Amino acid sequence: MLYYLIVCRSLTYAQRTAAALERAGIPAHILRSPKSIAGEGCSHSVKISQRYLAGALRALHRAVLEPKRVFITTGDGSYREVEL
């Protein structure tokens, strides 16, 4: 199954992001960002199903929680950044 990772700058920001998505009816799970996408230091991500991306971006915009970066899984298990 394909999914998106919304990269957040901190655990608190990831918690706020997940809460905003849950309020919008979008299932979201917080996890530590994989090392391949974390960049500098450690970060946390919010994982959502592929079918929820458009609604998630609208919900986050309304909540003034713009994503730092968004990645999609590829067929081989790696990640590719999505241009927003």
Secondary structure, DSSP 4 states (H G I P E B T S, - for coil): --EEEEEESSHHHHHHHHHHHHHTT---EEEEPPHHHH-SS--EEEEEEGGGHHHHHHHHHHTT---SEEEEE-TTS-EEEEP-
